[in-house]
Structure formats: C-alpha cells, structure tokens
Amino acid sequence: MPHPQPTTPEQRLTELRRELETRERVYPDWVRTNRLSQRTADHREQVIRDVLADLENLYQVRPSLVQGQLFAPNQLPAPQPRPGRGLYADH
C-alpha cells in the first residue's frame, strides 16, 4: 500500500477550517437531540479554534489571507535582476 503524500501547511489549515465549519453546522442539532452536551460542543469547537490559531502562528500566516490568496508563496515568480543594475537597483 503506498504512503500518502505529505500535506502542505495551507492544506492543513484549510482542512481544520472545514472541520470547524462542519462542527458549527452539526453540533447545534446534536445538542438539541441530546447527542452532545452544549459544554462538550463548545469545548470541541474551541479546541479546533485554538489549534488553528497555533498553526497560523507557527506558519506565520495571517488568517484573512490564507483562503483568499491568489498564489501560494512558493508559486510566486522570483524577482528578476535588471541588466547591469542589480536586483533592487531602483529602491
């Protein structure tokens, strides 16, 4: 059986956000039907929020930019030097 490919930080954050959205959507019904206590639901949602905050801090990602980025940092083209002027000559 092949081993799965490692995930990127962006993929991990996206998956955690998806999980939090799922819990926020599903838990109210579970609380209403006594499948889960409100206290447990609140705790589990807070754990995911805390993990997200920890990973955003670890990866040094601003939460508002992760989902809205057009390009991941590794997809941006490298700066090109201008002939005879150096990489940042105009600064």
N, C-alpha and C positions, 0 to 999 in steps of 0.2 A: 504494500500500500504506500503510495507516495506521500511525502510530508507536505503539508500546506505551506504556501509561500508566506513569509513574514509580512505583517501588516505595517503600514505607514502610520505616523502619528495622526495625520489627518483622518485616516480610516478609523482609527481607534476612537477619536473624538466624535466623529460622525455617528458611529455605532452607539456610543454612550448617550448621545443626544437623542437618537432614535429610541433607545430603551427608556429614557426618561419620559419622552412624549407618550410612549405606549403605557407606561405606568400611570401617567397623569390622566390618560383616557380611560384606562381599565379599572383602576383602583376605586373610583367612586362607586361603581356598580358592585364591586366586591365588598366594599364597606356596607353598602345598603342591604346586601343579601347576607350579611354576617359571615362571609367567606374570609374576611380580613378585618382586623380592628383598625379604627382610624389612627390610633397611635402607631401601629406597625406600618401602615401605609405611609404615614408622614415620615417615619424613620427611614424606610427603604428609599423613598424619593430623595430625602436629604443626603443619604449616603451617596447616591448617584451624583447629585449636585456637587458634593464635596470632592468626589473623585474627579469629576470634570474640571473643577477649579484647580485641583492639584496638578492634573496633566497639562492644562493650559499654562500654568505657571512653569512646570517642568520644561515644556516645549517652547516656552516664551511666545505663546500665541495669544493674540488679543481675541476674545470670544466673538466679537462682532465681525471679525474678518475671516474667520475660519470657513464659514459656509458661503460667504459672499465673494471669496477670492476668485478672480478670473483665471489666474495662473498660480500654481504652487511655486514656492521659491526655487525649486530645482528645475522648473520649466521655463524660467525667465532666461532670455539670451544674455550671455556675458557681455559686459561693456567692451567696445572695440576701440583701440587707440587710434587717434588721428595721425596720419603720416607726418613724422617729424615733430609732432607736438606733444606726444605722451598721452597717457590715458585720461588725465584730468587737467589738461593744459588750459582749458577755458575757465577754470574755477580759481 
